[in-house]
Amino acid sequence: MQFSNILTSFALVGASVFFGAGAAIAQAASASPASTNAKGDAALLEMRDAFKKDDRKRLAELLPVLKGHPLEGWAAYWELRARLEGATTEEIQSFLTRYKGSYQEDRL
């Protein structure tokens, strides 16, 4: 009898921790507006297309929009890669330092 009470207590504590964490995640996701995320996602897709077309001007225009985006590394890679031959050593080194250990660093 006492064993089942202990198990029930653990189950209740575990459920409250689990659901509390879910609520915290949902609150954090709602803290940044969906429109901002959608704008960044749309800009990332537009940058991908601009990279394929070698549209360096558009890449440079869109790069600031992706500041802080989870896939900002791709945006920085596409922008720098498109103008790699004219980039300074400092720009290249800065990229390699910032994205050290990433797939983008390896590809550049």
C-alpha positions in Angstrom: 0.0 0.0 0.0 2.7 2.5 1.0 4.8 1.5 -2.1 1.9 2.5 -4.4 1.5 5.9 -2.6 5.2 6.5 -3.2 4.9 5.7 -6.9 1.9 7.9 -7.2 3.8 10.8 -5.6 6.7 10.3 -8.0 4.3 10.2 -11.0 2.6 13.4 -9.9 5.9 15.2 -9.4 7.2 14.0 -12.7 4.0 15.0 -14.6 4.1 18.5 -13.0 7.8 19.0 -14.0 7.1 17.7 -17.5 4.1 19.9 -18.1 5.8 22.9 -16.5 8.7 22.6 -18.9 6.3 22.4 -21.8 4.6 25.6 -20.7 8.0 27.3 -20.4 8.9 26.3 -23.9 5.6 27.5 -25.3 6.0 30.8 -23.5 9.5 31.3 -24.9 8.3 30.5 -28.4 5.5 33.0 -28.1 8.0 35.7 -26.8 9.3 36.2 -30.3 6.5 37.0 -32.7 5.7 34.5 -35.4 5.8 37.3 -38.0 9.4 37.9 -37.2 10.3 34.2 -37.5 8.3 34.0 -40.7 10.1 37.1 -42.1 13.5 35.6 -41.3 12.5 32.2 -42.9 11.3 34.0 -46.0 14.5 36.0 -46.2 16.6 32.9 -45.8 14.8 31.2 -48.7 15.2 34.4 -50.7 18.9 34.4 -49.9 19.2 30.8 -51.1 17.7 31.8 -54.4 19.9 34.9 -54.7 22.9 32.7 -54.1 21.9 30.3 -56.8 21.6 33.3 -59.2 24.8 34.9 -57.9 22.9 38.1 -57.0 25.5 39.6 -54.6 23.6 42.8 -54.1 20.5 41.0 -52.9 22.6 38.8 -50.6 24.1 41.8 -49.0 20.7 43.4 -48.5 19.2 40.4 -46.9 22.0 39.5 -44.6 21.1 41.9 -41.8 17.5 40.6 -41.8 18.8 37.2 -40.6 20.8 38.5 -37.7 20.0 36.2 -34.8 18.1 33.7 -36.9 19.0 30.0 -36.1 20.3 29.5 -39.6 22.2 32.8 -39.8 25.4 30.8 -40.6 23.9 29.8 -43.9 23.1 33.4 -44.7 26.6 34.5 -43.8 28.1 31.6 -45.8 26.1 32.4 -49.0 26.9 36.1 -48.8 30.7 35.6 -48.3 30.9 32.7 -50.7 29.4 34.7 -53.5 32.1 37.4 -53.1 35.0 35.1 -51.9 37.5 36.2 -54.5 37.1 39.8 -53.5 36.8 39.3 -49.8 39.6 40.5 -47.5 41.6 38.1 -45.4 40.1 39.7 -42.2 36.6 39.0 -43.5 37.4 35.4 -44.2 39.2 34.9 -40.9 36.3 36.5 -39.0 33.8 34.1 -40.6 36.0 31.1 -39.9 36.4 32.1 -36.3 32.7 32.9 -35.8 31.5 29.6 -37.3 34.4 27.4 -36.2 33.5 23.7 -36.2 30.4 24.3 -38.3 29.5 22.8 -41.7 29.6 26.2 -43.2 33.2 26.8 -42.0 34.2 23.4 -43.5 32.6 24.3 -46.9 34.1 27.7 -47.1 
